[in-house]
Amino acid sequence: MYTITVEKECGCFRKSGMKNNIAFQDKDAALMEAMRLSNEMNETFCQKHEFRVQEEGNTLLIGVAERPREGGCCGGGHCG
């Protein structure tokens, strides 16, 4: 059994109607669906976050990170 888990359910995820913790019998099917979901989230959500798939045992984790700001600023508050 393989599970797709979204690390952090941001507001866009909750509003989207997508489901978290989806189980699959087949690893390839789970991986294809995880990639499809992360691509859809990266293309259609508000662009505040960036989503990526990581394999952790039998879990395909869709990780969430802050999207870098335009102009190269890291968002740490020291760029001006």
N, CA, C and O atoms as a Maestro MAE file, in Angstrom:
{
 s_m_m2io_version
 :::
 2.0.0
}

f_m_ct {
 s_m_title
 :::
 protein
 m_atom[320] {
  # First column is atom index #
  i_m_mmod_type
  r_m_x_coord
  r_m_y_coord
  r_m_z_coord
  i_m_residue_number
  s_m_chain_name
  s_m_pdb_residue_name
  s_m_pdb_atom_name
  i_m_atomic_number
  :::
  1 25 0.845 -1.177 0.000 1 A "MET " " N  " 7
  2 3 0.000 0.000 0.000 1 A "MET " " CA " 6
  3 2 0.889 1.239 0.000 1 A "MET " " C  " 6
  4 15 1.831 1.338 0.787 1 A "MET " " O  " 8
  5 25 0.586 2.168 -0.878 2 A "TYR " " N  " 7
  6 3 1.319 3.428 -1.000 2 A "TYR " " CA " 6
  7 2 0.337 4.570 -0.760 2 A "TYR " " C  " 6
  8 15 -0.805 4.527 -1.217 2 A "TYR " " O  " 8
  9 25 0.788 5.579 -0.049 3 A "THR " " N  " 7
  10 3 -0.081 6.695 0.307 3 A "THR " " CA " 6
  11 2 0.519 8.007 -0.179 3 A "THR " " C  " 6
  12 15 1.716 8.251 -0.031 3 A "THR " " O  " 8
  13 25 -0.336 8.852 -0.765 4 A "ILE " " N  " 7
  14 3 0.059 10.221 -1.121 4 A "ILE " " CA " 6
  15 2 -0.412 11.114 0.015 4 A "ILE " " C  " 6
  16 15 -1.600 11.155 0.334 4 A "ILE " " O  " 8
  17 25 0.531 11.832 0.624 5 A "THR " " N  " 7
  18 3 0.218 12.712 1.742 5 A "THR " " CA " 6
  19 2 0.703 14.122 1.429 5 A "THR " " C  " 6
  20 15 1.859 14.313 1.051 5 A "THR " " O  " 8
  21 25 -0.168 15.100 1.583 6 A "VAL " " N  " 7
  22 3 0.216 16.505 1.446 6 A "VAL " " CA " 6
  23 2 0.691 16.970 2.814 6 A "VAL " " C  " 6
  24 15 -0.049 16.921 3.797 6 A "VAL " " O  " 8
  25 25 1.958 17.428 2.858 7 A "GLU " " N  " 7
  26 3 2.625 17.814 4.098 7 A "GLU " " CA " 6
  27 2 1.843 18.884 4.881 7 A "GLU " " C  " 6
  28 15 1.635 18.757 6.087 7 A "GLU " " O  " 8
  29 25 1.426 19.914 4.183 8 A "LYS " " N  " 7
  30 3 0.736 21.042 4.824 8 A "LYS " " CA " 6
  31 2 -0.447 21.424 3.951 8 A "LYS " " C  " 6
  32 15 -0.278 21.770 2.782 8 A "LYS " " O  " 8
  33 25 -1.627 21.361 4.513 9 A "GLU " " N  " 7
  34 3 -2.821 21.724 3.759 9 A "GLU " " CA " 6
  35 2 -3.012 23.238 3.815 9 A "GLU " " C  " 6
  36 15 -3.658 23.762 4.722 9 A "GLU " " O  " 8
  37 25 -2.446 23.922 2.843 10 A "CYS " " N  " 7
  38 3 -2.597 25.380 2.776 10 A "CYS " " CA " 6
  39 2 -4.043 25.719 2.416 10 A "CYS " " C  " 6
  40 15 -4.831 24.830 2.093 10 A "CYS " " O  " 8
  41 25 -4.383 26.980 2.472 11 A "GLY " " N  " 7
  42 3 -5.738 27.422 2.162 11 A "GLY " " CA " 6
  43 2 -6.176 27.039 0.764 11 A "GLY " " C  " 6
  44 15 -7.324 26.644 0.561 11 A "GLY " " O  " 8
  45 25 -5.279 27.150 -0.203 12 A "CYS " " N  " 7
  46 3 -5.623 26.785 -1.584 12 A "CYS " " CA " 6
  47 2 -5.952 25.298 -1.672 12 A "CYS " " C  " 6
  48 15 -6.884 24.909 -2.375 12 A "CYS " " O  " 8
  49 25 -5.194 24.471 -0.964 13 A "PHE " " N  " 7
  50 3 -5.462 23.030 -0.969 13 A "PHE " " CA " 6
  51 2 -6.836 22.745 -0.377 13 A "PHE " " C  " 6
  52 15 -7.616 21.981 -0.945 13 A "PHE " " O  " 8
  53 25 -7.128 23.355 0.754 14 A "ARG " " N  " 7
  54 3 -8.416 23.112 1.410 14 A "ARG " " CA " 6
  55 2 -9.582 23.559 0.525 14 A "ARG " " C  " 6
  56 15 -10.623 22.902 0.501 14 A "ARG " " O  " 8
  57 25 -9.420 24.660 -0.199 15 A "LYS " " N  " 7
  58 3 -10.477 25.173 -1.068 15 A "LYS " " CA " 6
  59 2 -10.622 24.358 -2.351 15 A "LYS " " C  " 6
  60 15 -11.679 24.383 -2.983 15 A "LYS " " O  " 8
  61 25 -9.577 23.640 -2.739 16 A "SER " " N  " 7
  62 3 -9.560 22.951 -4.031 16 A "SER " " CA " 6
  63 2 -10.449 21.724 -4.105 16 A "SER " " C  " 6
  64 15 -10.834 21.308 -5.197 16 A "SER " " O  " 8
  65 25 -10.782 21.142 -2.968 17 A "GLY " " N  " 7
  66 3 -11.547 19.902 -2.983 17 A "GLY " " CA " 6
  67 2 -10.676 18.670 -3.172 17 A "GLY " " C  " 6
  68 15 -11.190 17.552 -3.225 17 A "GLY " " O  " 8
  69 25 -9.365 18.857 -3.275 18 A "MET " " N  " 7
  70 3 -8.453 17.721 -3.383 18 A "MET " " CA " 6
  71 2 -8.443 16.965 -2.064 18 A "MET " " C  " 6
  72 15 -8.691 17.533 -1.000 18 A "MET " " O  " 8
  73 25 -8.154 15.679 -2.155 19 A "LYS " " N  " 7
  74 3 -8.113 14.838 -0.962 19 A "LYS " " CA " 6
  75 2 -6.678 14.588 -0.533 19 A "LYS " " C  " 6
  76 15 -5.773 14.523 -1.365 19 A "LYS " " O  " 8
  77 25 -6.477 14.449 0.773 20 A "ASN " " N  " 7
  78 3 -5.178 14.127 1.345 20 A "ASN " " CA " 6
  79 2 -5.183 12.659 1.773 20 A "ASN " " C  " 6
  80 15 -6.244 12.075 1.998 20 A "ASN " " O  " 8
  81 25 -4.003 12.074 1.882 21 A "ASN " " N  " 7
  82 3 -3.834 10.692 2.330 21 A "ASN " " CA " 6
  83 2 -4.578 9.699 1.445 21 A "ASN " " C  " 6
  84 15 -5.377 8.897 1.929 21 A "ASN " " O  " 8
  85 25 -4.309 9.761 0.151 22 A "ILE " " N  " 7
  86 3 -4.920 8.861 -0.823 22 A "ILE " " CA " 6
  87 2 -4.072 7.599 -0.903 22 A "ILE " " C  " 6
  88 15 -2.850 7.678 -1.033 22 A "ILE " " O  " 8
  89 25 -4.714 6.428 -0.825 23 A "ALA " " N  " 7
  90 3 -4.000 5.154 -0.827 23 A "ALA " " CA " 6
  91 2 -4.087 4.468 -2.194 23 A "ALA " " C  " 6
  92 15 -5.113 4.527 -2.873 23 A "ALA " " O  " 8
  93 25 -2.986 3.817 -2.578 24 A "PHE " " N  " 7
  94 3 -2.886 3.065 -3.825 24 A "PHE " " CA " 6
  95 2 -2.234 1.714 -3.549 24 A "PHE " " C  " 6
  96 15 -1.397 1.596 -2.654 24 A "PHE " " O  " 8
  97 25 -2.612 0.712 -4.307 25 A "GLN " " N  " 7
  98 3 -1.959 -0.601 -4.218 25 A "GLN " " CA " 6
  99 2 -0.656 -0.616 -5.008 25 A "GLN " " C  " 6
  100 15 0.288 -1.315 -4.641 25 A "GLN " " O  " 8
  101 25 -0.604 0.150 -6.087 26 A "ASP " " N  " 7
  102 3 0.506 0.126 -7.031 26 A "ASP " " CA " 6
  103 2 1.388 1.371 -6.877 26 A "ASP " " C  " 6
  104 15 0.889 2.495 -6.910 26 A "ASP " " O  " 8
  105 25 2.674 1.170 -6.712 27 A "LYS " " N  " 7
  106 3 3.597 2.292 -6.516 27 A "LYS " " CA " 6
  107 2 3.626 3.218 -7.723 27 A "LYS " " C  " 6
  108 15 3.623 4.438 -7.562 27 A "LYS " " O  " 8
  109 25 3.653 2.661 -8.927 28 A "ASP " " N  " 7
  110 3 3.711 3.501 -10.128 28 A "ASP " " CA " 6
  111 2 2.483 4.383 -10.252 28 A "ASP " " C  " 6
  112 15 2.596 5.558 -10.602 28 A "ASP " " O  " 8
  113 25 1.303 3.824 -9.969 29 A "ALA " " N  " 7
  114 3 0.069 4.614 -10.032 29 A "ALA " " CA " 6
  115 2 0.100 5.737 -8.995 29 A "ALA " " C  " 6
  116 15 -0.317 6.861 -9.272 29 A "ALA " " O  " 8
  117 25 0.599 5.421 -7.798 30 A "ALA " " N  " 7
  118 3 0.689 6.433 -6.746 30 A "ALA " " CA " 6
  119 2 1.662 7.538 -7.136 30 A "ALA " " C  " 6
  120 15 1.377 8.718 -6.931 30 A "ALA " " O  " 8
  121 25 2.803 7.164 -7.694 31 A "LEU " " N  " 7
  122 3 3.802 8.155 -8.103 31 A "LEU " " CA " 6
  123 2 3.273 9.046 -9.216 31 A "LEU " " C  " 6
  124 15 3.468 10.261 -9.185 31 A "LEU " " O  " 8
  125 25 2.606 8.453 -10.195 32 A "MET " " N  " 7
  126 3 2.039 9.258 -11.288 32 A "MET " " CA " 6
  127 2 0.998 10.240 -10.767 32 A "MET " " C  " 6
  128 15 0.961 11.392 -11.200 32 A "MET " " O  " 8
  129 25 0.150 9.791 -9.840 33 A "GLU " " N  " 7
  130 3 -0.879 10.680 -9.282 33 A "GLU " " CA " 6
  131 2 -0.251 11.774 -8.422 33 A "GLU " " C  " 6
  132 15 -0.695 12.922 -8.472 33 A "GLU " " O  " 8
  133 25 0.767 11.444 -7.639 34 A "ALA " " N  " 7
  134 3 1.449 12.455 -6.822 34 A "ALA " " CA " 6
  135 2 2.083 13.526 -7.701 34 A "ALA " " C  " 6
  136 15 2.001 14.715 -7.394 34 A "ALA " " O  " 8
  137 25 2.712 13.107 -8.792 35 A "MET " " N  " 7
  138 3 3.323 14.072 -9.720 35 A "MET " " CA " 6
  139 2 2.244 14.943 -10.365 35 A "MET " " C  " 6
  140 15 2.418 16.154 -10.501 35 A "MET " " O  " 8
  141 25 1.136 14.327 -10.758 36 A "ARG " " N  " 7
  142 3 0.041 15.076 -11.375 36 A "ARG " " CA " 6
  143 2 -0.517 16.110 -10.392 36 A "ARG " " C  " 6
  144 15 -0.745 17.263 -10.757 36 A "ARG " " O  " 8
  145 25 -0.736 15.686 -9.141 37 A "LEU " " N  " 7
  146 3 -1.264 16.603 -8.127 37 A "LEU " " CA " 6
  147 2 -0.310 17.764 -7.862 37 A "LEU " " C  " 6
  148 15 -0.740 18.916 -7.816 37 A "LEU " " O  " 8
  149 25 0.978 17.475 -7.687 38 A "SER " " N  " 7
  150 3 1.930 18.557 -7.390 38 A "SER " " CA " 6
  151 2 2.032 19.520 -8.564 38 A "SER " " C  " 6
  152 15 2.144 20.729 -8.362 38 A "SER " " O  " 8
  153 25 1.996 19.001 -9.793 39 A "ASN " " N  " 7
  154 3 2.016 19.889 -10.967 39 A "ASN " " CA " 6
  155 2 0.775 20.759 -11.013 39 A "ASN " " C  " 6
  156 15 0.864 21.960 -11.271 39 A "ASN " " O  " 8
  157 25 -0.388 20.159 -10.764 40 A "GLU " " N  " 7
  158 3 -1.633 20.933 -10.764 40 A "GLU " " CA " 6
  159 2 -1.602 22.007 -9.675 40 A "GLU " " C  " 6
  160 15 -2.017 23.143 -9.909 40 A "GLU " " O  " 8
  161 25 -1.113 21.650 -8.493 41 A "MET " " N  " 7
  162 3 -1.039 22.607 -7.400 41 A "MET " " CA " 6
  163 2 -0.078 23.751 -7.741 41 A "MET " " C  " 6
  164 15 -0.375 24.909 -7.446 41 A "MET " " O  " 8
  165 25 1.062 23.444 -8.354 42 A "ASN " " N  " 7
  166 3 2.023 24.475 -8.740 42 A "ASN " " CA " 6
  167 2 1.472 25.399 -9.820 42 A "ASN " " C  " 6
  168 15 1.819 26.579 -9.863 42 A "ASN " " O  " 8
  169 25 0.620 24.873 -10.688 43 A "GLU " " N  " 7
  170 3 0.088 25.670 -11.796 43 A "GLU " " CA " 6
  171 2 -1.162 26.460 -11.430 43 A "GLU " " C  " 6
  172 15 -1.371 27.551 -11.961 43 A "GLU " " O  " 8
  173 25 -2.002 25.935 -10.530 44 A "THR " " N  " 7
  174 3 -3.311 26.564 -10.315 44 A "THR " " CA " 6
  175 2 -3.471 27.269 -8.969 44 A "THR " " C  " 6
  176 15 -4.374 28.091 -8.816 44 A "THR " " O  " 8
  177 25 -2.625 26.970 -8.002 45 A "PHE " " N  " 7
  178 3 -2.761 27.608 -6.695 45 A "PHE " " CA " 6
  179 2 -2.198 29.027 -6.752 45 A "PHE " " C  " 6
  180 15 -1.721 29.455 -7.803 45 A "PHE " " O  " 8
  181 25 -2.244 29.752 -5.656 46 A "CYS " " N  " 7
  182 3 -1.969 31.194 -5.610 46 A "CYS " " CA " 6
  183 2 -0.500 31.588 -5.835 46 A "CYS " " C  " 6
  184 15 -0.192 32.779 -5.883 46 A "CYS " " O  " 8
  185 25 0.380 30.647 -5.970 47 A "GLN " " N  " 7
  186 3 1.809 30.894 -6.232 47 A "GLN " " CA " 6
  187 2 2.590 31.334 -5.002 47 A "GLN " " C  " 6
  188 15 3.743 31.745 -5.131 47 A "GLN " " O  " 8
  189 25 2.000 31.261 -3.816 48 A "LYS " " N  " 7
  190 3 2.730 31.578 -2.590 48 A "LYS " " CA " 6
  191 2 3.644 30.417 -2.199 48 A "LYS " " C  " 6
  192 15 4.711 30.624 -1.620 48 A "LYS " " O  " 8
  193 25 3.210 29.182 -2.523 49 A "HIS " " N  " 7
  194 3 3.971 27.986 -2.171 49 A "HIS " " CA " 6
  195 2 4.431 27.244 -3.422 49 A "HIS " " C  " 6
  196 15 3.902 27.426 -4.518 49 A "HIS " " O  " 8
  197 25 5.427 26.410 -3.211 50 A "GLU " " N  " 7
  198 3 5.935 25.534 -4.266 50 A "GLU " " CA " 6
  199 2 5.802 24.103 -3.737 50 A "GLU " " C  " 6
  200 15 6.130 23.838 -2.580 50 A "GLU " " O  " 8
  201 25 5.327 23.191 -4.570 51 A "PHE " " N  " 7
  202 3 5.054 21.826 -4.152 51 A "PHE " " CA " 6
  203 2 5.988 20.870 -4.884 51 A "PHE " " C  " 6
  204 15 6.255 21.038 -6.074 51 A "PHE " " O  " 8
  205 25 6.488 19.852 -4.152 52 A "ARG " " N  " 7
  206 3 7.375 18.872 -4.745 52 A "ARG " " CA " 6
  207 2 7.096 17.517 -4.114 52 A "ARG " " C  " 6
  208 15 6.644 17.435 -2.971 52 A "ARG " " O  " 8
  209 25 7.369 16.448 -4.871 53 A "VAL " " N  " 7
  210 3 7.119 15.088 -4.404 53 A "VAL " " CA " 6
  211 2 8.410 14.488 -3.871 53 A "VAL " " C  " 6
  212 15 9.457 14.572 -4.513 53 A "VAL " " O  " 8
  213 25 8.327 13.881 -2.690 54 A "GLN " " N  " 7
  214 3 9.447 13.169 -2.090 54 A "GLN " " CA " 6
  215 2 8.952 11.782 -1.706 54 A "GLN " " C  " 6
  216 15 7.830 11.625 -1.225 54 A "GLN " " O  " 8
  217 25 9.793 10.782 -1.922 55 A "GLU " " N  " 7
  218 3 9.435 9.426 -1.530 55 A "GLU " " CA " 6
  219 2 10.013 9.140 -0.147 55 A "GLU " " C  " 6
  220 15 11.211 9.306 0.081 55 A "GLU " " O  " 8
  221 25 9.159 8.714 0.762 56 A "GLU " " N  " 7
  222 3 9.582 8.363 2.123 56 A "GLU " " CA " 6
  223 2 8.964 7.013 2.460 56 A "GLU " " C  " 6
  224 15 7.858 6.942 2.996 56 A "GLU " " O  " 8
  225 25 9.689 5.942 2.141 57 A "GLY " " N  " 7
  226 3 9.157 4.600 2.347 57 A "GLY " " CA " 6
  227 2 7.968 4.369 1.443 57 A "GLY " " C  " 6
  228 15 8.072 4.530 0.227 57 A "GLY " " O  " 8
  229 25 6.838 3.994 2.020 58 A "ASN " " N  " 7
  230 3 5.619 3.765 1.246 58 A "ASN " " CA " 6
  231 2 4.749 5.012 1.143 58 A "ASN " " C  " 6
  232 15 3.602 4.941 0.702 58 A "ASN " " O  " 8
  233 25 5.297 6.151 1.549 59 A "THR " " N  " 7
  234 3 4.574 7.417 1.471 59 A "THR " " CA " 6
  235 2 5.205 8.301 0.410 59 A "THR " " C  " 6
  236 15 6.422 8.481 0.374 59 A "THR " " O  " 8
  237 25 4.366 8.848 -0.449 60 A "LEU " " N  " 7
  238 3 4.796 9.870 -1.399 60 A "LEU " " CA " 6
  239 2 4.328 11.193 -0.817 60 A "LEU " " C  " 6
  240 15 3.143 11.524 -0.860 60 A "LEU " " O  " 8
  241 25 5.265 11.931 -0.280 61 A "LEU " " N  " 7
  242 3 4.971 13.167 0.422 61 A "LEU " " CA " 6
  243 2 5.035 14.340 -0.549 61 A "LEU " " C  " 6
  244 15 6.048 14.547 -1.216 61 A "LEU " " O  " 8
  245 25 3.950 15.106 -0.625 62 A "ILE " " N  " 7
  246 3 3.963 16.342 -1.402 62 A "ILE " " CA " 6
  247 2 4.347 17.433 -0.415 62 A "ILE " " C  " 6
  248 15 3.533 17.891 0.387 62 A "ILE " " O  " 8
  249 25 5.613 17.836 -0.498 63 A "GLY " " N  " 7
  250 3 6.152 18.845 0.397 63 A "GLY " " CA " 6
  251 2 5.780 20.238 -0.045 63 A "GLY " " C  " 6
  252 15 5.526 20.481 -1.225 63 A "GLY " " O  " 8
  253 25 5.748 21.148 0.900 64 A "VAL " " N  " 7
  254 3 5.364 22.535 0.662 64 A "VAL " " CA " 6
  255 2 6.491 23.446 1.127 64 A "VAL " " C  " 6
  256 15 7.002 23.299 2.238 64 A "VAL " " O  " 8
  257 25 6.874 24.389 0.271 65 A "ALA " " N  " 7
  258 3 7.891 25.378 0.634 65 A "ALA " " CA " 6
  259 2 7.425 26.748 0.140 65 A "ALA " " C  " 6
  260 15 6.670 26.851 -0.827 65 A "ALA " " O  " 8
  261 25 7.884 27.784 0.817 66 A "GLU " " N  " 7
  262 3 7.589 29.141 0.353 66 A "GLU " " CA " 6
  263 2 8.246 29.334 -1.002 66 A "GLU " " C  " 6
  264 15 9.405 28.962 -1.189 66 A "GLU " " O  " 8
  265 25 7.526 29.903 -1.939 67 A "ARG " " N  " 7
  266 3 8.058 30.175 -3.271 67 A "ARG " " CA " 6
  267 2 8.987 31.382 -3.176 67 A "ARG " " C  " 6
  268 15 8.627 32.387 -2.562 67 A "ARG " " O  " 8
  269 25 10.178 31.300 -3.774 68 A "PRO " " N  " 7
  270 3 11.094 32.451 -3.749 68 A "PRO " " CA " 6
  271 2 10.427 33.674 -4.361 68 A "PRO " " C  " 6
  272 15 9.673 33.568 -5.328 68 A "PRO " " O  " 8
  273 25 10.708 34.812 -3.796 69 A "ARG " " N  " 7
  274 3 10.139 36.067 -4.298 69 A "ARG " " CA " 6
  275 2 10.888 36.533 -5.539 69 A "ARG " " C  " 6
  276 15 12.063 36.219 -5.730 69 A "ARG " " O  " 8
  277 25 10.175 37.296 -6.388 70 A "GLU " " N  " 7
  278 3 10.803 37.852 -7.590 70 A "GLU " " CA " 6
  279 2 11.925 38.782 -7.214 70 A "GLU " " C  " 6
  280 15 11.873 39.434 -6.171 70 A "GLU " " O  " 8
  281 25 12.941 38.853 -8.051 71 A "GLY " " N  " 7
  282 3 14.059 39.743 -7.811 71 A "GLY " " CA " 6
  283 2 15.160 39.091 -6.994 71 A "GLY " " C  " 6
  284 15 16.150 39.737 -6.654 71 A "GLY " " O  " 8
  285 25 14.992 37.808 -6.676 72 A "GLY " " N  " 7
  286 3 16.043 37.090 -5.982 72 A "GLY " " CA " 6
  287 2 16.031 37.230 -4.477 72 A "GLY " " C  " 6
  288 15 16.868 36.628 -3.804 72 A "GLY " " O  " 8
  289 25 15.113 38.004 -3.924 73 A "CYS " " N  " 7
  290 3 15.076 38.151 -2.475 73 A "CYS " " CA " 6
  291 2 14.655 36.839 -1.836 73 A "CYS " " C  " 6
  292 15 13.723 36.185 -2.304 73 A "CYS " " O  " 8
  293 25 15.330 36.459 -0.786 74 A "CYS " " N  " 7
  294 3 15.032 35.192 -0.113 74 A "CYS " " CA " 6
  295 2 13.863 35.307 0.844 74 A "CYS " " C  " 6
  296 15 13.373 34.291 1.338 74 A "CYS " " O  " 8
  297 25 13.402 36.523 1.121 75 A "GLY " " N  " 7
  298 3 12.289 36.711 2.041 75 A "GLY " " CA " 6
  299 2 12.709 36.765 3.491 75 A "GLY " " C  " 6
  300 15 11.856 36.777 4.378 75 A "GLY " " O  " 8
  301 25 14.006 36.797 3.755 76 A "GLY " " N  " 7
  302 3 14.494 36.812 5.129 76 A "GLY " " CA " 6
  303 2 14.451 38.174 5.799 76 A "GLY " " C  " 6
  304 15 14.782 38.284 6.980 76 A "GLY " " O  " 8
  305 25 14.050 39.214 5.078 77 A "GLY " " N  " 7
  306 3 13.905 40.527 5.681 77 A "GLY " " CA " 6
  307 2 15.151 41.391 5.650 77 A "GLY " " C  " 6
  308 15 15.117 42.535 6.102 77 A "GLY " " O  " 8
  309 25 16.245 40.871 5.129 78 A "HIS " " N  " 7
  310 3 17.495 41.639 5.149 78 A "HIS " " CA " 6
  311 2 17.858 42.227 3.786 78 A "HIS " " C  " 6
  312 15 18.919 42.837 3.648 78 A "HIS " " O  " 8
  313 25 17.012 42.059 2.793 79 A "CYS " " N  " 7
  314 3 17.328 42.529 1.441 79 A "CYS " " CA " 6
  315 2 16.854 43.961 1.187 79 A "CYS " " C  " 6
  316 15 17.120 44.507 0.116 79 A "CYS " " O  " 8
  317 25 16.192 44.551 2.098 80 A "GLY " " N  " 7
  318 3 15.823 45.930 1.877 80 A "GLY " " CA " 6
  319 2 14.456 46.214 2.250 80 A "GLY " " C  " 6
  320 15 14.003 47.351 2.116 80 A "GLY " " O  " 8
  :::
 }
 m_bond[319] {
  # First column is bond index #
  i_m_from
  i_m_to
  i_m_order
  :::
  1 1 2 1
  2 2 3 1
  3 3 4 2
  4 3 5 1
  5 5 6 1
  6 6 7 1
  7 7 8 2
  8 7 9 1
  9 9 10 1
  10 10 11 1
  11 11 12 2
  12 11 13 1
  13 13 14 1
  14 14 15 1
  15 15 16 2
  16 15 17 1
  17 17 18 1
  18 18 19 1
  19 19 20 2
  20 19 21 1
  21 21 22 1
  22 22 23 1
  23 23 24 2
  24 23 25 1
  25 25 26 1
  26 26 27 1
  27 27 28 2
  28 27 29 1
  29 29 30 1
  30 30 31 1
  31 31 32 2
  32 31 33 1
  33 33 34 1
  34 34 35 1
  35 35 36 2
  36 35 37 1
  37 37 38 1
  38 38 39 1
  39 39 40 2
  40 39 41 1
  41 41 42 1
  42 42 43 1
  43 43 44 2
  44 43 45 1
  45 45 46 1
  46 46 47 1
  47 47 48 2
  48 47 49 1
  49 49 50 1
  50 50 51 1
  51 51 52 2
  52 51 53 1
  53 53 54 1
  54 54 55 1
  55 55 56 2
  56 55 57 1
  57 57 58 1
  58 58 59 1
  59 59 60 2
  60 59 61 1
  61 61 62 1
  62 62 63 1
  63 63 64 2
  64 63 65 1
  65 65 66 1
  66 66 67 1
  67 67 68 2
  68 67 69 1
  69 69 70 1
  70 70 71 1
  71 71 72 2
  72 71 73 1
  73 73 74 1
  74 74 75 1
  75 75 76 2
  76 75 77 1
  77 77 78 1
  78 78 79 1
  79 79 80 2
  80 79 81 1
  81 81 82 1
  82 82 83 1
  83 83 84 2
  84 83 85 1
  85 85 86 1
  86 86 87 1
  87 87 88 2
  88 87 89 1
  89 89 90 1
  90 90 91 1
  91 91 92 2
  92 91 93 1
  93 93 94 1
  94 94 95 1
  95 95 96 2
  96 95 97 1
  97 97 98 1
  98 98 99 1
  99 99 100 2
  100 99 101 1
  101 101 102 1
  102 102 103 1
  103 103 104 2
  104 103 105 1
  105 105 106 1
  106 106 107 1
  107 107 108 2
  108 107 109 1
  109 109 110 1
  110 110 111 1
  111 111 112 2
  112 111 113 1
  113 113 114 1
  114 114 115 1
  115 115 116 2
  116 115 117 1
  117 117 118 1
  118 118 119 1
  119 119 120 2
  120 119 121 1
  121 121 122 1
  122 122 123 1
  123 123 124 2
  124 123 125 1
  125 125 126 1
  126 126 127 1
  127 127 128 2
  128 127 129 1
  129 129 130 1
  130 130 131 1
  131 131 132 2
  132 131 133 1
  133 133 134 1
  134 134 135 1
  135 135 136 2
  136 135 137 1
  137 137 138 1
  138 138 139 1
  139 139 140 2
  140 139 141 1
  141 141 142 1
  142 142 143 1
  143 143 144 2
  144 143 145 1
  145 145 146 1
  146 146 147 1
  147 147 148 2
  148 147 149 1
  149 149 150 1
  150 150 151 1
  151 151 152 2
  152 151 153 1
  153 153 154 1
  154 154 155 1
  155 155 156 2
  156 155 157 1
  157 157 158 1
  158 158 159 1
  159 159 160 2
  160 159 161 1
  161 161 162 1
  162 162 163 1
  163 163 164 2
  164 163 165 1
  165 165 166 1
  166 166 167 1
  167 167 168 2
  168 167 169 1
  169 169 170 1
  170 170 171 1
  171 171 172 2
  172 171 173 1
  173 173 174 1
  174 174 175 1
  175 175 176 2
  176 175 177 1
  177 177 178 1
  178 178 179 1
  179 179 180 2
  180 179 181 1
  181 181 182 1
  182 182 183 1
  183 183 184 2
  184 183 185 1
  185 185 186 1
  186 186 187 1
  187 187 188 2
  188 187 189 1
  189 189 190 1
  190 190 191 1
  191 191 192 2
  192 191 193 1
  193 193 194 1
  194 194 195 1
  195 195 196 2
  196 195 197 1
  197 197 198 1
  198 198 199 1
  199 199 200 2
  200 199 201 1
  201 201 202 1
  202 202 203 1
  203 203 204 2
  204 203 205 1
  205 205 206 1
  206 206 207 1
  207 207 208 2
  208 207 209 1
  209 209 210 1
  210 210 211 1
  211 211 212 2
  212 211 213 1
  213 213 214 1
  214 214 215 1
  215 215 216 2
  216 215 217 1
  217 217 218 1
  218 218 219 1
  219 219 220 2
  220 219 221 1
  221 221 222 1
  222 222 223 1
  223 223 224 2
  224 223 225 1
  225 225 226 1
  226 226 227 1
  227 227 228 2
  228 227 229 1
  229 229 230 1
  230 230 231 1
  231 231 232 2
  232 231 233 1
  233 233 234 1
  234 234 235 1
  235 235 236 2
  236 235 237 1
  237 237 238 1
  238 238 239 1
  239 239 240 2
  240 239 241 1
  241 241 242 1
  242 242 243 1
  243 243 244 2
  244 243 245 1
  245 245 246 1
  246 246 247 1
  247 247 248 2
  248 247 249 1
  249 249 250 1
  250 250 251 1
  251 251 252 2
  252 251 253 1
  253 253 254 1
  254 254 255 1
  255 255 256 2
  256 255 257 1
  257 257 258 1
  258 258 259 1
  259 259 260 2
  260 259 261 1
  261 261 262 1
  262 262 263 1
  263 263 264 2
  264 263 265 1
  265 265 266 1
  266 266 267 1
  267 267 268 2
  268 267 269 1
  269 269 270 1
  270 270 271 1
  271 271 272 2
  272 271 273 1
  273 273 274 1
  274 274 275 1
  275 275 276 2
  276 275 277 1
  277 277 278 1
  278 278 279 1
  279 279 280 2
  280 279 281 1
  281 281 282 1
  282 282 283 1
  283 283 284 2
  284 283 285 1
  285 285 286 1
  286 286 287 1
  287 287 288 2
  288 287 289 1
  289 289 290 1
  290 290 291 1
  291 291 292 2
  292 291 293 1
  293 293 294 1
  294 294 295 1
  295 295 296 2
  296 295 297 1
  297 297 298 1
  298 298 299 1
  299 299 300 2
  300 299 301 1
  301 301 302 1
  302 302 303 1
  303 303 304 2
  304 303 305 1
  305 305 306 1
  306 306 307 1
  307 307 308 2
  308 307 309 1
  309 309 310 1
  310 310 311 1
  311 311 312 2
  312 311 313 1
  313 313 314 1
  314 314 315 1
  315 315 316 2
  316 315 317 1
  317 317 318 1
  318 318 319 1
  319 319 320 2
  :::
 }
}
